[in-house]
Amino acid sequence: MSLYSVLGMGLLFVGGVLVVNGLWLHGYGGDDDVAIFNLLVGIITFLIVMWWGFGGAASQGTPFNAAGTMLFSFTYLWLGVNAYRGTEDQRGFGWYCAFVAVVTIPTGYLTLLTGDIGLTLLWWVWGVLWATFCLLLALERDEYTEPIATFTALVGGATALAGYLMAAGFWPWA
C-alpha cells in the first residue's frame, strides 16, 4: 500500500470526525456519540502511526510521518475520552492544541519541500484550526464557539475530500 493511500484512508475519517465535531460545537449531537467517533478515528490513526513508525520499509511511512499523524491521533483519543467523561475543564487539552498548531508550521514547510502543495496547505489550515481550539479551550474564549464550529466543519469537509482523493489514487501531488 502506498503512503498516500494509507494517509488518504486516515484523512477520510479525520475529515468526517472534524465535520461531526464542528456540528457538536454548534450543539448538534451528544457527547457519547461524539466520543465514540473520536475514539474510533483516534484508534484508526494510531494504527497507521504504529505501522508507519514500526512497520519497516513495507509501510512506506517514516517515523516523521508517524510523528505528525500521532499529533492528531492523540487529539482524537483525548477528545473522545473527554467527551465520554463529560469533562468541563479542557484547558490542558487546549494547551496541547497550541503545541500541535506550532508543530504544523515547520511540518507544512517540510511538506512543501516535497512538492505537495495540497498537503502543505492542509498542514497549515490544520494549524490555524488547532490554534482556534487553543483559543476556545485553553483561553476559554467561548464567544468564538460558533465561528470555530463552522470553521471546524469546513476544514473537515476539505480534509475528507483530500483523503478521498488520496485513497482513490487521484491526489495530484502524489
Secondary structure, 3 states (H helix, E strand, C coil): CCHHHHHHHHHHHHHHHHHHHHHHHCCCCCHHHHHHHHHHHHHHHHHHHHHHHHCHHHHCCCHHHHHHHHHHHHHHHHHHHHHHHCCCCCHHHHHHHHHHHHHHHHHHHHHHHCCCHHHHHHHHHHHHHHHHHHHHHCCCCHHHHHHHHHHHHHHHHHHHHHHHHHHCCCCCCC
